[in-house]
Structure formats: C-alpha cells, structure tokens
Amino acid sequence: MKRNYYILDVFTETAFAGNPLAVVRGAEGMSGERMQAVAHEFNLSETVFVLPSHDPVNTARIRIFTPQRELPFAGHPTIGTAVLIAQLDAPGLLSAQDLSVVLEEEVGNVACTVAHRKGRAPRASFQLPTEPKEVAIAPDDALIAAALGLEPDDIGFEKHFPTIWSAGLGFTFVPVRSMEAIGRARPVMSCWANGVGPADHPNAFLYTRDVAREGSAFHARMFAPSMGVTEDPATGSAVAAFAGAIMQFENPTDGNHVYVVEQGFEMGRPSLITLGIDVEERQLVDASIGGAAVLVAQGTIDV
C-alpha cells in the first residue's frame, strides 16, 4: 500500500540544517515491526507514523521510532509533526492565527501550538508532558570520561556535575568544561555501557557554557549509538529533561526564563532549541520546548 511521507528539518529555519525527520501519514494497518523496518530504511534519528487519535478531541496519535527502537516521546518528532499537520490540514487558518495541535504519544497527550510567521519557517512549541525527574545516579566521572574519549578533568564546570533526568525519556547529562573538550568527545563502545545510562538505553547529552552563537545559553552534543543514533543533531526530549538539571544547578529566580540550547554544530547541522521555564517559589511549575521546522521533501513509500 502506498503511503505519503514527508521529510522536515527541525529546530532550524533553513533547509539542510537542524535535525531531519521523516513523517509517514496514514499509517493505519501497519504493525510495529513494519514501522521499525521503515524507520531503519529512512535511517534518520527518528521517524514518525501518524494514526487516528484514540480520543476524537485530539488531533492525531503518533508512534516514534529510531532506526533500532520505539520511543515513548521525543522532541523534534513532536515539533515537526505538529508543524506538518498544521501546514497540510489547515494552511488557511495557519496563515491567520496560531493553531493548537494535540498529539497522543505513549508518554501522554502533548499539547502543541503552531505559529505562522510571514516570510519565515513556521514554529511550534509544546508544554512538557511530564515533570522532569532525576531517575538514576550517573556513573563516576572517570567512567563517563572513558566512555566519551575524554579525560576525567574535562567533566564538570562550576556547580554542574553529571546527572540523569527524564521528562518522558531518560538522558545522562554530562557537563563539559569547554568547547574544545566537547569537540573531542566521541562514543567509545568498549566502555559505553558502563560509562553512561540509563541502563535500558544508554546515552550522553554533553553540554558546556561555551557557545558558538551569540544568544545561546549552552552548547550541546548527544550520543546514543545503542539506539541507532551515533550522534543526534538536535534532541528536544533531552532539553526537556535538561530543565531539571537547570533547576538543580542554575537555581533560577522566580519568573519566566528562556534558554536557547545550540546543538548539531559539529555535524554541520546547526540547531537551536528553545527551553522555556516558569519558576514559582524556586520550584519549576511549567516548561516548554520550541523550535522552527522546514518541509524539504515528500513522496510515497509502498509499505
């Protein structure tokens, strides 16, 4: 059966940057095994399959796959799918007003807002579907450094030390002392499983205060080779969980705060992810992820 697919670049306003995403619409009747095979064929960090929603008040249900496994939630698939649905299904309304798109994901309903911007790529944002939680204790610095091809003294800066947080998907957050050090990082597979976590899908989200672009708060890289993603150009679900690390180490004052996380620069896929947090009485009460998306290709696949 022929099904329509679309390729978008997400967390960028220009084509051939950001994080590429495949979206297959009309995925009714496809098994999980077939979806996994298609995701492996596209071989992007994630592929989305769009299905009718369980609850008719919601926009759609989506399933998200890396080349090797299904995910309960991911950021750039959520942003890209919301933008695509708004562009394809309600282009007239989108040109006149912001649109609400509610996506059913395994983690729960994710409420998105898609904004049309004249002369610029459309932008979407979503509220975090679940509060960031610290879900495990990170390995010690020496093990993390060995897994990343770094030295132990490359790990940590200011008050920041490695932690593991989740806002629907767990990530090991590794603060790195400099841009030079983060540029040297690479997964060392002989040390990988013991050097990072979580245990069921080990990964490492590296970040540093040094940035390549004025206006960014952090520079980041993300490695997840055991999930079929050697390096990811932009990881919205990690930045969502990063809100927990920011609360722990940055101690933001009450009010609204915006942090732009740059990622993918070492890959030639510069990406900008906007994290918004709302703090009351020194507690995180709300957080959002935002970014632009550009439709770059479309076609059909016989599956």
C-alpha positions as CSV (number, residue, x, y, z in Angstrom):
1,M,0.0,0.0,0.0
2,K,1.4,3.4,-1.0
3,R,1.6,5.9,1.9
4,N,2.7,9.5,1.8
5,Y,5.8,10.5,3.6
6,Y,7.4,13.9,4.3
7,I,10.9,15.0,5.3
8,L,11.3,18.0,7.6
9,D,14.3,19.7,9.1
10,V,13.5,20.6,12.7
11,F,14.9,23.2,15.1
12,T,16.1,25.3,12.2
13,E,14.7,28.0,9.9
14,T,16.7,26.9,6.9
15,A,16.7,23.7,4.9
16,F,19.5,21.2,5.3
17,A,20.3,22.2,8.9
18,G,18.7,21.1,12.1
19,N,17.5,17.6,12.7
20,P,15.9,15.7,9.7
21,L,12.7,13.9,10.5
22,A,10.6,11.5,8.4
23,V,6.8,11.5,8.9
24,V,4.6,8.8,7.4
25,R,0.9,9.8,7.3
26,G,-2.0,7.3,7.0
27,A,-0.2,4.6,8.9
28,E,-3.3,2.6,9.8
29,G,-2.8,-1.1,9.5
30,M,0.9,-1.0,9.9
31,S,2.4,-3.3,12.5
32,G,5.1,-2.1,14.9
33,E,7.6,-4.4,13.2
34,R,6.8,-2.9,9.8
35,M,7.1,0.6,11.2
36,Q,10.5,-0.3,12.7
37,A,11.6,-1.6,9.3
38,V,10.6,1.6,7.6
39,A,12.4,3.7,10.3
40,H,15.5,1.6,9.7
41,E,15.2,2.2,5.9
42,F,15.0,6.0,6.4
43,N,17.9,5.7,8.9
44,L,17.2,9.2,10.4
45,S,17.4,9.7,14.2
46,E,13.6,9.4,14.3
47,T,10.7,8.5,12.0
48,V,7.0,9.3,13.0
49,F,3.9,7.3,12.0
50,V,0.7,9.3,12.1
51,L,-2.5,7.4,13.1
52,P,-6.1,8.4,14.0
53,S,-6.4,9.6,17.6
54,H,-7.9,7.4,20.2
55,D,-9.8,10.4,21.6
56,P,-11.6,12.4,18.8
57,V,-10.9,15.7,20.5
58,N,-7.2,15.2,19.9
59,T,-5.6,15.8,16.5
60,A,-3.7,12.5,15.9
61,R,-1.9,9.7,17.5
62,I,1.8,9.2,16.7
63,R,4.4,6.4,17.1
64,I,8.1,7.4,17.1
65,F,10.9,5.1,16.1
66,T,14.7,5.4,15.9
67,P,16.4,3.1,13.4
68,Q,16.5,0.5,16.2
69,R,13.7,1.0,18.7
70,E,10.4,2.7,19.5
71,L,10.4,5.8,21.8
72,P,7.6,6.9,24.1
73,F,8.3,10.6,23.5
74,A,10.7,12.7,21.5
75,G,11.0,16.5,20.9
76,H,11.9,17.0,17.3
77,P,9.3,14.5,16.1
78,T,6.7,16.3,18.2
79,I,7.6,19.8,16.8
80,G,8.0,18.5,13.2
81,T,4.7,16.6,13.2
82,A,2.7,19.4,14.7
83,V,4.1,21.9,12.0
84,L,3.4,19.4,9.2
85,I,-0.2,18.7,10.3
86,A,-0.9,22.4,10.6
87,Q,0.6,23.2,7.2
88,L,-1.2,20.3,5.4
89,D,-4.5,20.3,7.1
90,A,-5.2,23.9,7.9
91,P,-3.0,26.2,5.8
92,G,-5.6,29.0,5.6
93,L,-6.1,29.1,9.3
94,L,-2.4,28.8,10.0
95,S,-1.8,31.9,7.9
96,A,-4.2,33.9,10.0
97,Q,-3.7,32.6,13.5
98,D,-1.8,30.2,15.8
99,L,-3.2,26.6,15.8
100,S,-3.5,24.1,18.5
101,V,-2.4,20.5,17.7
102,V,-2.7,17.8,20.4
103,L,-0.7,14.6,19.7
104,E,-1.3,11.4,21.5
105,E,2.1,9.8,22.4
106,E,3.0,6.9,24.6
107,V,4.0,9.3,27.3
108,G,0.6,11.0,27.2
109,N,-1.2,13.8,25.3
110,V,1.2,16.5,24.1
111,A,-0.3,20.0,23.5
112,C,1.4,21.9,20.8
113,T,0.9,25.5,19.4
114,V,2.0,26.1,15.8
115,A,2.7,29.7,14.8
116,H,2.8,31.1,11.2
117,R,5.4,33.7,10.7
118,K,5.3,35.6,7.4
119,G,8.5,35.1,5.4
120,R,9.9,32.7,8.0
121,A,9.6,29.0,8.7
122,P,6.6,28.0,11.0
123,R,7.4,27.4,14.6
124,A,5.9,25.1,17.1
125,S,6.1,24.7,20.9
126,F,4.8,22.2,23.4
127,Q,4.3,22.0,27.1
128,L,6.3,19.2,28.7
129,P,4.1,16.2,29.0
130,T,5.6,15.2,32.3
131,E,7.7,17.0,35.0
132,P,11.4,16.4,34.8
133,K,12.6,13.8,37.4
134,E,16.0,12.6,38.4
135,V,15.7,8.9,37.6
136,A,19.1,7.4,38.4
137,I,22.6,8.2,39.7
138,A,25.2,8.9,37.0
139,P,28.4,6.8,36.9
140,D,31.5,8.4,38.2
141,D,33.5,10.9,36.2
142,A,36.3,8.5,35.2
143,L,33.8,6.0,33.7
144,I,31.9,8.8,31.9
145,A,35.1,10.2,30.5
146,A,36.3,6.8,29.3
147,A,33.0,6.3,27.5
148,L,33.3,9.6,25.7
149,G,37.1,9.6,24.9
150,L,37.7,12.4,27.4
151,E,39.8,13.0,30.5
152,P,38.2,13.0,33.9
153,D,39.1,16.7,34.4
154,D,37.1,17.5,31.3
155,I,33.9,16.6,33.2
156,G,32.1,19.2,35.2
157,F,32.1,23.0,35.4
158,E,31.0,25.5,38.1
159,K,28.5,23.6,40.3
160,H,27.5,21.2,37.4
161,F,28.2,17.5,37.7
162,P,26.8,14.5,35.8
163,T,23.1,13.6,36.4
164,I,20.4,11.5,34.9
165,W,17.0,13.2,34.3
166,S,13.8,12.2,32.4
167,A,10.8,14.2,31.1
168,G,9.4,11.1,29.3
169,L,12.8,9.7,28.2
170,G,15.9,9.4,30.4
171,F,19.2,11.1,29.5
172,T,22.6,11.3,31.1
173,F,23.6,14.9,31.3
174,V,27.4,15.5,31.2
175,P,28.7,19.0,31.8
176,V,31.9,19.6,29.9
177,R,34.4,22.3,30.9
178,S,35.0,23.9,27.4
179,M,34.0,23.9,23.7
180,E,37.4,22.4,22.9
181,A,36.8,19.4,25.2
182,I,33.2,18.9,24.0
183,G,34.6,18.9,20.4
184,R,36.9,16.0,21.2
185,A,34.1,13.8,22.6
186,R,33.2,10.5,20.8
187,P,31.5,7.3,21.9
188,V,34.0,4.6,22.9
189,M,31.9,1.5,22.5
190,S,34.2,-0.8,24.6
191,C,33.4,1.5,27.6
192,W,30.0,2.7,26.6
193,A,27.6,0.5,28.6
194,N,29.4,1.0,31.9
195,G,30.1,4.7,31.4
196,V,26.6,6.2,30.8
197,G,23.0,5.5,31.5
198,P,20.0,4.9,31.8
199,A,20.6,1.1,31.7
200,D,17.8,0.4,29.1
201,H,19.0,3.0,26.6
202,P,22.4,4.4,27.5
203,N,23.1,7.8,26.1
204,A,25.0,11.0,26.9
205,F,23.9,14.6,26.5
206,L,27.0,16.7,26.8
207,Y,26.7,20.5,27.4
208,T,29.0,23.4,28.0
209,R,28.7,27.0,28.9
210,D,30.9,28.0,25.9
211,V,28.8,28.7,22.8
212,A,29.3,29.1,19.1
213,R,26.4,31.6,18.6
214,E,25.6,34.8,20.5
215,G,22.4,34.4,22.3
216,S,22.7,30.7,23.1
217,A,22.9,29.7,26.8
218,F,24.5,26.2,26.3
219,H,26.3,24.3,23.5
220,A,25.4,20.6,23.4
221,R,26.1,17.2,21.7
222,M,24.1,14.0,22.2
223,F,25.3,10.4,21.6
224,A,23.1,7.3,21.6
225,P,24.8,4.6,19.5
226,S,22.9,1.8,21.2
227,M,19.6,3.3,19.9
228,G,21.0,3.6,16.4
229,V,21.8,7.3,16.7
230,T,25.6,7.7,16.8
231,E,25.1,11.5,17.2
232,D,21.9,13.5,17.1
233,P,21.8,17.0,15.6
234,A,19.0,18.2,18.0
235,T,17.4,16.4,20.9
236,G,14.3,18.2,22.2
237,S,13.4,15.4,24.7
238,A,16.8,15.8,26.2
239,V,16.4,19.6,26.5
240,A,13.0,19.0,28.1
241,A,14.6,16.9,30.8
242,F,17.5,19.4,31.0
243,A,15.0,21.7,32.7
244,G,15.6,19.5,35.8
245,A,19.4,20.0,35.7
246,I,18.9,23.7,35.2
247,M,16.7,23.9,38.3
248,Q,19.3,21.9,40.3
249,F,22.4,23.8,39.2
250,E,21.4,27.2,38.0
251,N,18.9,28.0,40.8
252,P,16.8,30.4,38.6
253,T,14.8,33.1,40.3
254,D,11.0,33.2,40.3
255,G,9.6,34.2,36.9
256,N,9.9,33.1,33.3
257,H,13.2,32.2,31.8
258,V,14.3,31.3,28.3
259,Y,17.4,29.2,27.5
260,V,18.5,28.6,23.9
261,V,20.5,25.3,23.5
262,E,22.6,25.0,20.4
263,Q,23.3,21.5,19.1
264,G,24.5,19.8,15.9
265,F,27.2,22.3,15.1
266,E,30.0,19.7,15.0
267,M,27.8,17.7,12.5
268,G,27.3,20.6,10.1
269,R,23.6,20.6,11.2
270,P,23.2,23.7,13.4
271,S,20.1,23.5,15.5
272,L,18.5,25.9,18.0
273,I,16.2,24.5,20.7
274,T,14.3,26.9,23.0
275,L,13.6,25.8,26.5
276,G,11.2,28.0,28.5
277,I,10.7,27.5,32.2
278,D,8.3,29.1,34.7
279,V,9.5,29.2,38.3
280,E,7.4,30.0,41.4
281,E,8.8,29.9,45.0
282,R,12.0,28.4,43.5
283,Q,10.1,25.4,42.1
284,L,9.5,24.5,38.4
285,V,5.8,24.9,37.7
286,D,5.9,24.7,33.8
287,A,8.3,24.2,31.0
288,S,8.1,24.2,27.2
289,I,10.2,23.3,24.2
290,G,10.1,25.3,20.9
291,G,11.6,25.5,17.5
292,A,11.1,26.0,13.8
293,A,10.6,23.3,11.1
294,V,11.1,23.4,7.4
295,L,9.5,20.9,4.9
296,V,12.2,19.8,2.5
297,A,10.9,16.7,0.6
298,Q,7.9,14.5,0.1
299,G,7.0,11.3,-1.7
300,T,5.3,7.9,-1.3
301,I,6.5,4.7,0.1
302,D,5.0,1.3,-0.6
303,V,4.5,-0.5,2.8
